Amino acid sequence: MKEILNGLSLLFLIQGIGGLINHLTNGGKSWFLVNYISAFQGWEILVDILLIVIGGMIVLLAMKVSSSSKNKY
């Protein structure tokens, strides 16, 4: 379970941080998902920050899952 959460958090963090850098430097279309979802147009930087926050929250959850599994054994 911890590995899945770590992978998911990495995905969110890469999409958020990379997308934020891309949007702040006026980069063109890239492989960041925010560029291709029309509902997010005009809100790209806010959505990028939200993805970073979600990724950070998943990291904290993974750490909690890891520490609780150590306590069981």
Residue, then its C-alpha position, 0 to 999 in steps of 0.5 A: m500500500k505504501e508503494i502505491l501511495n508513494g507512486l501516486s504522490l510522485l505523479f501528483l508532485i511531478q504534474g504540479i511542480g512541472g506544470l507550475i514551472n511550465h506556466l510561470t515561464n510561459g512554456g508551451k503545450s507540454w505533457f502536463l495534464v492541466n494543459y489538456i483539460s479545458a475546464f482548467q483553462g484560466w486556472e492553470i497555476l491554481v490547479d498546479i498548486l492544488l496538485i502539489v498540495i494533494g501530492g504532499m498530503i498523499v506523502l503524509l498519508a503514506m508516512k502514516v500508513s508506513s508507521s502504523s504498519k510497523n506498530k502492528y508487528 
